[in-house]
Amino acid sequence: MKKTIVTAARVAAAGIAGLSCTALIGTGAAEAAPQDCVVDRDLFGASAICFPDGGSDYVLRVECVGLYASGPFPLYAIGPYYTLSYPFTPSGDRITTGCTGAGPGIFAVTTGAHVEVFRG
C-alpha cells in the first residue's frame, strides 16, 4: 500500500513539473477574437485590455490544466478546465482572470487565453 502511494505521488509530481515547463514555454501575448483587444497571459492566469469597438458583453476565457474543484468540497479532479471573467463592455480597462483561487488547494497553470463574445 505504501509503495503504491509513493508511486502515485512521484507520478503526480512529474506531471506537475511537466505542466509547469509547458506553461513557461507557452506564456506571452495572445491574439483576441474581438477587435482592439490585447491579451497577456502568465503562468497562473491572464488579463485583457479591450478598447471600445461598439461591441458589448465580452468575457476573458482562460484555459487551465491542473488540480481543480469538480463538485462540492472535497471533490477534486486533475485535468483541463476553463474559467471566465465577468461579462464586460470594452472600455480600455484591464480585466483579469486566473486559474487559481477557485477553491482551497487549487493548483493549475494557464494553457491558453482569449476574449470572446459572451452568450449567457
N, CA, C and O atoms as a DFTB+ gen file, in Angstrom:
480 C
 N C O
     1  1       0.826      -1.187       0.000
     2  2       0.000       0.000       0.000
     3  2       0.870       1.251       0.000
     4  3       0.638       2.183      -0.770
     5  1       1.892       1.259       0.888
     6  2       2.775       2.423       0.982
     7  2       3.521       2.630      -0.336
     8  3       3.732       3.765      -0.762
     9  1       3.916       1.538      -0.974
    10  2       4.636       1.620      -2.236
    11  2       3.743       2.229      -3.328
    12  3       4.226       2.998      -4.158
    13  1       2.459       1.895      -3.334
    14  2       1.507       2.438      -4.304
    15  2       1.334       3.941      -4.109
    16  3       1.286       4.692      -5.084
    17  1       1.240       4.383      -2.860
    18  2       1.080       5.814      -2.578
    19  2       2.320       6.585      -3.004
    20  3       2.210       7.665      -3.585
    21  1       3.499       6.039      -2.720
    22  2       4.748       6.697      -3.112
    23  2       4.841       6.796      -4.633
    24  3       5.241       7.833      -5.162
    25  1       4.477       5.733      -5.334
    26  2       4.494       5.741      -6.795
    27  2       3.512       6.767      -7.349
    28  3       3.846       7.496      -8.283
    29  1       2.321       6.834      -6.796
    30  2       1.326       7.803      -7.242
    31  2       1.814       9.230      -7.005
    32  3       1.608      10.102      -7.849
    33  1       2.458       9.474      -5.867
    34  2       2.991      10.808      -5.571
    35  2       4.087      11.188      -6.557
    36  3       4.156      12.342      -6.978
    37  1       4.933      10.257      -6.928
    38  2       6.002      10.528      -7.897
    39  2       5.417      10.841      -9.277
    40  3       5.887      11.756      -9.955
    41  1       4.410      10.098      -9.688
    42  2       3.768      10.347     -10.982
    43  2       3.110      11.719     -10.990
    44  3       3.212      12.449     -11.975
    45  1       2.438      12.076      -9.902
    46  2       1.794      13.384      -9.810
    47  2       2.824      14.502      -9.847
    48  3       2.614      15.508     -10.524
    49  1       3.937      14.343      -9.129
    50  2       4.986      15.373      -9.117
    51  2       5.603      15.533     -10.506
    52  3       5.865      16.654     -10.941
    53  1       5.834      14.430     -11.195
    54  2       6.386      14.507     -12.548
    55  2       5.411      15.192     -13.499
    56  3       5.817      15.977     -14.357
    57  1       4.125      14.893     -13.343
    58  2       3.115      15.534     -14.192
    59  2       3.041      17.026     -13.965
    60  3       2.951      17.793     -14.923
    61  1       3.079      17.456     -12.700
    62  2       3.030      18.892     -12.390
    63  2       4.280      19.575     -12.910
    64  3       4.196      20.688     -13.429
    65  1       5.442      18.938     -12.785
    66  2       6.676      19.525     -13.315
    67  2       6.585      19.685     -14.828
    68  3       7.012      20.703     -15.372
    69  1       6.036      18.694     -15.503
    70  2       5.861      18.785     -16.959
    71  2       4.894      19.883     -17.346
    72  3       5.131      20.600     -18.318
    73  1       3.795      20.028     -16.594
    74  2       2.832      21.099     -16.865
    75  2       3.463      22.468     -16.668
    76  3       3.214      23.386     -17.450
    77  1       4.278      22.609     -15.629
    78  2       4.935      23.889     -15.376
    79  2       5.864      24.247     -16.520
    80  3       5.917      25.402     -16.943
    81  1       6.588      23.274     -17.016
    82  2       7.504      23.519     -18.132
    83  2       6.726      23.924     -19.375
    84  3       7.126      24.850     -20.079
    85  1       5.635      23.250     -19.650
    86  2       4.797      23.581     -20.799
    87  2       4.238      24.988     -20.672
    88  3       4.208      25.738     -21.648
    89  1       3.796      25.348     -19.479
    90  2       3.219      26.673     -19.273
    91  2       4.271      27.764     -19.428
    92  3       3.968      28.834     -19.955
    93  1       5.498      27.519     -18.981
    94  2       6.551      28.516     -19.135
    95  2       6.871      28.753     -20.603
    96  3       7.124      29.887     -21.011
    97  1       6.861      27.707     -21.382
    98  2       7.139      27.843     -22.808
    99  2       6.005      28.580     -23.498
   100  3       6.245      29.318     -24.453
   101  1       4.756      28.395     -23.028
   102  2       3.592      28.965     -23.697
   103  2       3.163      30.332     -23.206
   104  3       2.121      30.824     -23.639
   105  1       3.924      30.977     -22.312
   106  2       3.491      32.280     -21.822
   107  2       3.752      33.355     -22.857
   108  3       4.620      33.201     -23.716
   109  1       2.999      34.449     -22.776
   110  2       3.199      35.576     -23.680
   111  2       1.883      36.141     -24.136
   112  3       0.824      35.754     -23.641
   113  1       1.944      37.055     -25.075
   114  2       0.735      37.707     -25.581
   115  2       0.010      36.776     -26.546
   116  3       0.639      36.015     -27.281
   117  1      -1.299      36.843     -26.538
   118  2      -2.119      36.030     -27.437
   119  2      -3.080      36.944     -28.187
   120  3      -3.424      38.022     -27.701
   121  1      -3.500      36.527     -29.337
   122  2      -4.461      37.297     -30.113
   123  2      -5.860      37.083     -29.565
   124  3      -6.177      35.989     -29.099
   125  1      -6.690      38.090     -29.611
   126  2      -8.057      38.002     -29.117
   127  2      -9.032      38.065     -30.286
   128  3      -8.731      38.684     -31.307
   129  1     -10.193      37.436     -30.151
   130  2     -11.188      37.393     -31.216
   131  2     -11.832      38.755     -31.479
   132  3     -11.790      39.215     -32.620
   133  1     -12.435      39.436     -30.470
   134  2     -12.992      40.759     -30.750
   135  2     -11.875      41.735     -31.124
   136  3     -10.735      41.584     -30.686
   137  1     -12.209      42.717     -31.922
   138  2     -11.212      43.688     -32.372
   139  2     -10.723      44.534     -31.214
   140  3     -11.419      44.694     -30.211
   141  1      -9.530      45.073     -31.354
   142  2      -8.938      46.008     -30.412
   143  2      -8.785      45.449     -29.003
   144  3      -8.973      46.179     -28.030
   145  1      -8.448      44.170     -28.876
   146  2      -8.177      43.565     -27.570
   147  2      -6.747      43.045     -27.553
   148  3      -6.258      42.495     -28.540
   149  1      -6.089      43.227     -26.421
   150  2      -4.756      42.684     -26.202
   151  2      -4.840      41.776     -24.985
   152  3      -5.283      42.200     -23.918
   153  1      -4.414      40.521     -25.144
   154  2      -4.462      39.543     -24.059
   155  2      -3.033      39.222     -23.635
   156  3      -2.200      38.859     -24.465
   157  1      -2.757      39.355     -22.357
   158  2      -1.462      38.986     -21.784
   159  2      -1.682      37.797     -20.871
   160  3      -2.522      37.826     -19.971
   161  1      -0.910      36.751     -21.119
   162  2      -1.047      35.510     -20.363
   163  2       0.194      35.302     -19.517
   164  3       1.303      35.606     -19.956
   165  1       0.018      34.782     -18.295
   166  2       1.160      34.400     -17.473
   167  2       0.955      32.966     -16.987
   168  3       0.066      32.266     -17.472
   169  1       1.764      32.533     -16.044
   170  2       1.736      31.141     -15.616
   171  2       0.421      30.724     -14.964
   172  3      -0.019      29.589     -15.144
   173  1      -0.221      31.630     -14.203
   174  2      -1.412      31.261     -13.448
   175  2      -2.675      32.003     -13.849
   176  3      -3.681      31.880     -13.150
   177  1      -2.680      32.760     -14.927
   178  2      -3.876      33.495     -15.331
   179  2      -3.610      34.357     -16.547
   180  3      -2.609      34.188     -17.242
   181  1      -4.528      35.289     -16.794
   182  2      -4.394      36.176     -17.948
   183  2      -5.154      37.462     -17.678
   184  3      -6.018      37.526     -16.804
   185  1      -4.813      38.484     -18.450
   186  2      -5.541      39.746     -18.392
   187  2      -5.744      40.240     -19.811
   188  3      -4.998      39.887     -20.724
   189  1      -6.766      41.062     -19.975
   190  2      -7.082      41.597     -21.302
   191  2      -7.441      43.072     -21.172
   192  3      -8.053      43.500     -20.193
   193  1      -7.048      43.827     -22.176
   194  2      -7.464      45.220     -22.301
   195  2      -8.161      45.325     -23.651
   196  3      -7.554      45.065     -24.690
   197  1      -9.429      45.704     -23.633
   198  2     -10.211      45.852     -24.855
   199  2     -10.666      47.306     -24.966
   200  3     -11.270      47.855     -24.044
   201  1     -10.372      47.903     -26.085
   202  2     -10.764      49.283     -26.306
   203  2     -12.155      49.328     -26.934
   204  3     -12.543      48.398     -27.641
   205  1     -12.902      50.388     -26.686
   206  2     -14.277      50.473     -27.205
   207  2     -14.317      50.211     -28.709
   208  3     -13.583      50.830     -29.480
   209  1     -15.188      49.281     -29.115
   210  2     -15.319      48.948     -30.532
   211  2     -16.779      48.812     -30.949
   212  3     -17.070      48.282     -32.022
   213  1     -17.702      49.288     -30.106
   214  2     -19.121      49.181     -30.433
   215  2     -19.749      47.881     -29.985
   216  3     -20.966      47.720     -30.072
   217  1     -18.926      46.931     -29.497
   218  2     -19.450      45.654     -29.024
   219  2     -19.712      45.700     -27.536
   220  3     -19.331      46.654     -26.857
   221  1     -20.356      44.677     -27.035
   222  2     -20.605      44.594     -25.603
   223  2     -20.671      43.130     -25.188
   224  3     -20.745      42.227     -26.022
   225  1     -20.642      42.925     -23.890
   226  2     -20.746      41.590     -23.310
   227  2     -19.679      40.633     -23.831
   228  3     -19.972      39.630     -24.481
   229  1     -18.430      40.979     -23.522
   230  2     -17.301      40.100     -23.798
   231  2     -16.910      39.418     -22.496
   232  3     -17.246      39.906     -21.417
   233  1     -16.203      38.293     -22.584
   234  2     -15.609      37.636     -21.427
   235  2     -14.190      37.232     -21.781
   236  3     -13.873      36.966     -22.941
   237  1     -13.344      37.191     -20.765
   238  2     -11.994      36.668     -20.910
   239  2     -12.051      35.201     -20.509
   240  3     -12.397      34.878     -19.373
   241  1     -11.715      34.322     -21.431
   242  2     -11.716      32.875     -21.173
   243  2     -10.272      32.425     -20.991
   244  3      -9.438      32.596     -21.880
   245  1      -9.992      31.850     -19.829
   246  2      -8.653      31.352     -19.523
   247  2      -8.720      29.837     -19.431
   248  3      -9.474      29.289     -18.627
   249  1      -7.933      29.165     -20.252
   250  2      -7.883      27.707     -20.263
   251  2      -6.758      27.254     -19.341
   252  3      -5.635      27.754     -19.412
   253  1      -7.081      26.299     -18.477
   254  2      -6.157      25.856     -17.435
   255  2      -6.029      24.340     -17.452
   256  3      -6.863      23.638     -18.023
   257  1      -4.970      23.849     -16.819
   258  2      -4.824      22.415     -16.595
   259  2      -4.172      22.234     -15.232
   260  3      -3.211      22.924     -14.892
   261  1      -4.706      21.300     -14.459
   262  2      -4.179      21.034     -13.124
   263  2      -5.252      20.509     -12.203
   264  3      -6.235      19.918     -12.649
   265  1      -5.059      20.728     -10.906
   266  2      -5.994      20.290      -9.876
   267  2      -7.100      21.330      -9.731
   268  3      -6.817      22.516      -9.561
   269  1      -8.355      20.897      -9.797
   270  2      -9.482      21.826      -9.683
   271  2     -10.641      21.179      -8.941
   272  3     -10.729      19.954      -8.850
   273  1     -11.524      22.009      -8.415
   274  2     -12.710      21.525      -7.715
   275  2     -13.721      21.057      -8.760
   276  3     -14.135      21.833      -9.622
   277  1     -14.118      19.784      -8.679
   278  2     -15.028      19.226      -9.678
   279  2     -16.452      19.081      -9.162
   280  3     -17.318      18.549      -9.857
   281  1     -16.690      19.545      -7.970
   282  2     -18.009      19.443      -7.353
   283  2     -17.943      20.041      -5.970
   284  3     -17.034      20.815      -5.669
   285  1     -18.904      19.690      -5.116
   286  2     -18.855      20.226      -3.757
   287  2     -17.615      19.716      -3.017
   288  3     -17.159      18.595      -3.244
   289  1     -17.082      20.554      -2.134
   290  2     -15.897      20.184      -1.368
   291  2     -16.141      18.853      -0.671
   292  3     -17.199      18.723      -0.056
   293  1     -15.316      17.911      -0.703
   294  2     -13.909      17.847      -1.081
   295  2     -13.651      17.144      -2.414
   296  3     -12.629      16.468      -2.533
   297  1     -14.503      17.262      -3.405
   298  2     -14.311      16.579      -4.682
   299  2     -13.365      17.371      -5.588
   300  3     -13.628      18.527      -5.919
   301  1     -12.269      16.736      -5.979
   302  2     -11.273      17.346      -6.853
   303  2     -11.021      16.447      -8.048
   304  3     -11.300      15.248      -8.008
   305  1     -10.488      17.036      -9.119
   306  2     -10.093      16.284     -10.309
   307  2      -8.822      16.914     -10.862
   308  3      -8.485      18.048     -10.523
   309  1      -8.129      16.185     -11.703
   310  2      -6.935      16.699     -12.372
   311  2      -7.193      16.642     -13.868
   312  3      -7.602      15.608     -14.396
   313  1      -6.953      17.753     -14.545
   314  2      -7.141      17.797     -15.985
   315  2      -7.403      19.205     -16.472
   316  3      -7.181      20.170     -15.741
   317  1      -7.878      19.330     -17.712
   318  2      -8.145      20.658     -18.270
   319  2      -9.503      21.199     -17.825
   320  3     -10.450      20.443     -17.609
   321  1      -9.576      22.514     -17.696
   322  2     -10.826      23.216     -17.415
   323  2     -10.640      24.667     -17.834
   324  3      -9.548      25.051     -18.253
   325  1     -11.682      25.472     -17.727
   326  2     -11.535      26.884     -18.070
   327  2     -12.265      27.740     -17.038
   328  3     -13.168      27.277     -16.341
   329  1     -11.847      28.993     -16.962
   330  2     -12.518      29.977     -16.123
   331  2     -12.895      31.169     -16.997
   332  3     -12.233      31.458     -17.993
   333  1     -13.967      31.855     -16.609
   334  2     -14.433      33.025     -17.343
   335  2     -14.445      34.237     -16.424
   336  3     -14.731      34.126     -15.232
   337  1     -14.130      35.401     -16.997
   338  2     -14.278      36.641     -16.250
   339  2     -15.754      37.010     -16.221
   340  3     -16.577      36.361     -16.866
   341  1     -16.079      38.043     -15.479
   342  2     -17.431      38.576     -15.545
   343  2     -17.633      39.209     -16.912
   344  3     -16.669      39.725     -17.477
   345  1     -18.843      39.197     -17.472
   346  2     -19.087      39.873     -18.756
   347  2     -18.749      41.363     -18.623
   348  3     -19.028      41.989     -17.601
   349  1     -18.148      41.907     -19.666
   350  2     -17.764      43.313     -19.638
   351  2     -17.969      43.959     -20.994
   352  3     -17.988      43.288     -22.025
   353  1     -18.123      45.277     -20.974
   354  2     -18.189      46.089     -22.184
   355  2     -16.821      46.731     -22.350
   356  3     -16.318      47.325     -21.397
   357  1     -16.195      46.638     -23.527
   358  2     -14.862      47.189     -23.725
   359  2     -14.795      48.680     -23.375
   360  3     -15.581      49.482     -23.880
   361  1     -13.841      49.038     -22.501
   362  2     -13.704      50.429     -22.087
   363  2     -12.247      50.854     -21.963
   364  3     -11.970      52.000     -21.609
   365  1     -11.319      49.959     -22.244
   366  2      -9.907      50.265     -22.087
   367  2      -9.368      49.881     -20.721
   368  3      -8.182      50.076     -20.452
   369  1     -10.220      49.335     -19.844
   370  2      -9.786      48.885     -18.518
   371  2      -9.294      47.443     -18.597
   372  3      -9.729      46.672     -19.452
   373  1      -8.379      47.091     -17.691
   374  2      -7.824      45.733     -17.641
   375  2      -8.798      44.796     -16.934
   376  3      -9.305      45.117     -15.859
   377  1      -9.057      43.644     -17.536
   378  2      -9.870      42.569     -16.972
   379  2      -8.916      41.413     -16.679
   380  3      -8.090      41.069     -17.524
   381  1      -9.017      40.815     -15.503
   382  2      -8.100      39.746     -15.109
   383  2      -8.877      38.533     -14.621
   384  3      -9.885      38.665     -13.927
   385  1      -8.396      37.347     -14.993
   386  2      -8.961      36.080     -14.535
   387  2      -7.812      35.101     -14.346
   388  3      -6.859      35.097     -15.125
   389  1      -7.903      34.269     -13.307
   390  2      -6.831      33.328     -13.023
   391  2      -7.301      31.895     -12.927
   392  3      -8.495      31.619     -12.808
   393  1      -6.336      30.984     -12.981
   394  2      -6.624      29.559     -12.845
   395  2      -6.743      29.154     -11.389
   396  3      -7.417      28.174     -11.073
   397  1      -6.098      29.892     -10.501
   398  2      -6.145      29.571      -9.078
   399  2      -7.174      30.465      -8.400
   400  3      -7.667      31.422      -8.996
   401  1      -7.489      30.150      -7.167
   402  2      -8.433      30.963      -6.417
   403  2      -9.872      30.495      -6.520
   404  3     -10.769      31.162      -6.005
   405  1     -10.114      29.373      -7.168
   406  2     -11.473      28.861      -7.314
   407  2     -11.808      27.850      -6.225
   408  3     -12.730      27.049      -6.386
   409  1     -11.078      27.878      -5.132
   410  2     -11.339      26.968      -4.033
   411  2     -10.054      26.637      -3.300
   412  3      -8.971      26.977      -3.776
   413  1     -10.147      25.982      -2.154
   414  2      -8.946      25.656      -1.376
   415  2      -8.116      24.573      -2.049
   416  3      -8.659      23.569      -2.510
   417  1      -6.819      24.770      -2.106
   418  2      -5.911      23.760      -2.643
   419  2      -5.857      23.651      -4.152
   420  3      -5.283      22.695      -4.673
   421  1      -6.432      24.596      -4.868
   422  2      -6.426      24.539      -6.331
   423  2      -5.033      24.897      -6.836
   424  3      -4.464      25.904      -6.417
   425  1      -4.479      24.084      -7.731
   426  2      -3.199      24.376      -8.354
   427  2      -3.309      24.043      -9.823
   428  3      -3.486      22.882     -10.190
   429  1      -3.204      25.059     -10.669
   430  2      -3.298      24.847     -12.109
   431  2      -2.486      25.914     -12.825
   432  3      -2.177      26.963     -12.259
   433  1      -2.146      25.634     -14.072
   434  2      -1.400      26.576     -14.891
   435  2      -2.213      26.932     -16.135
   436  3      -3.076      26.172     -16.573
   437  1      -1.920      28.090     -16.682
   438  2      -2.617      28.591     -17.857
   439  2      -2.074      27.938     -19.118
   440  3      -0.860      27.867     -19.310
   441  1      -2.964      27.463     -19.976
   442  2      -2.548      26.900     -21.259
   443  2      -3.024      27.745     -22.437
   444  3      -2.517      27.588     -23.548
   445  1      -3.978      28.629     -22.216
   446  2      -4.481      29.494     -23.286
   447  2      -5.389      30.564     -22.733
   448  3      -5.917      30.435     -21.628
   449  1      -5.573      31.627     -23.505
   450  2      -6.469      32.709     -23.086
   451  2      -6.899      33.495     -24.306
   452  3      -6.107      33.740     -25.216
   453  1      -8.174      33.891     -24.315
   454  2      -8.682      34.746     -25.388
   455  2      -9.964      35.435     -24.927
   456  3     -10.596      35.025     -23.953
   457  1     -10.325      36.482     -25.647
   458  2     -11.568      37.204     -25.369
   459  2     -12.596      36.710     -26.363
   460  3     -12.300      36.552     -27.548
   461  1     -13.813      36.463     -25.880
   462  2     -14.880      36.010     -26.770
   463  2     -16.173      36.715     -26.411
   464  3     -16.296      37.296     -25.333
   465  1     -17.121      36.660     -27.306
   466  2     -18.434      37.243     -27.070
   467  2     -19.167      36.374     -26.063
   468  3     -19.204      35.151     -26.202
   469  1     -19.753      37.006     -25.045
   470  2     -20.474      36.274     -24.008
   471  2     -21.859      35.917     -24.497
   472  3     -22.618      36.782     -24.934
   473  1     -22.179      34.659     -24.423
   474  2     -23.512      34.187     -24.804
   475  2     -24.123      33.506     -23.588
   476  3     -24.085      32.282     -23.463
   477  1     -24.691      34.319     -22.686
   478  2     -25.191      33.786     -21.422
   479  2     -26.619      33.634     -21.442
   480  3     -27.207      33.195     -20.454
